[in-house]
Amino acid sequence: VKPGFQNAALVPALIGVCGGLGAGIAYTMVRVLGTHGVKGPVIVFYFSFFSCLSVVPWMLFHFTPMSMKQLVTLPMTGRQLVTLMMAGLFAAGGQFTITAAYTYAPAGKISIFDYSQIIFATMLGFILFGEIPDKYSFTGYVLIILASLGTFLYNMRVAKAGK
């Protein structure tokens, strides 16, 4: 997020920050539910159910019906169908594994690995879309990674001292 009133993408960036905050709260709740005996598949089911419910208002208010002619002339190609199915399978697999990780281990030990998504997002943005990060992006990457590494090392030191 590069704040400033001249930045037209400020609102979407703030929505992204709120999404990150929501993810942090969700992972904390996964840990709490896991320590109270709720099974991972149940957590994933309700997470997915809530996600589906949360998009219903947008589907209702922004629905655009297609004519039969459009449906016939715009079928999915085999490659698109396979890509869609693989995206769903990998997303489900990722959700099950991250739920299991946050259920069985403290967030302080796991969250450091979650920040690797910054590196992968940057690489995919460059490879797929030709996005070249600027100096502010790299500064943000370094600050986030250093802060997460510092928090991880601090938590490990506190855990070791507590034993």
Steps between C-alpha positions, in 0.01 A plus 500: 500500500647826393278745687415839364198685369633492145493119505178381334562146627491601868151361566575158346828494692317572826256221416804273457636607839160422655514160327838433658366600839203269446733214405699553820182487706382191309826313566481593867147359511616184322755448776240559772251264335769236447605509865133455596473178299330625182624291207675659201243394237221661706698824524569498124133426424373795703773728365398408144131531584552851642709596197222391265236684703705819505492531118124445468416874523737578211353218294147624563563869435742462208345202322497524121301229326645347185298413198490144372705613201776629731501175697534293184769717343710545815553149640802430713790342319649182638809688610291759687301225672815316608654828623185580699486153654871505588464844660215367712690187600815690593300761691320227695826318566662820617207578729510153658876511554511851644207415728688193622815705553325771702305235694805309618767769535508850646456779247836647601677194361300486178442859397862551390438252217176672404698810402669302222189585298646850454795354313281269290250776419784723386647228279162406351417866439826539311472174304129517414430874479841660449461702822825654614500597869632848581728601785204550735380146433844356574523713814161363608609142426814540708314666790231232509747213481731652763206572733367146464848353550552717808164395644576136429842515668357691797221244546749214480722666762203558732381140453848366575532720812158385622598131504 
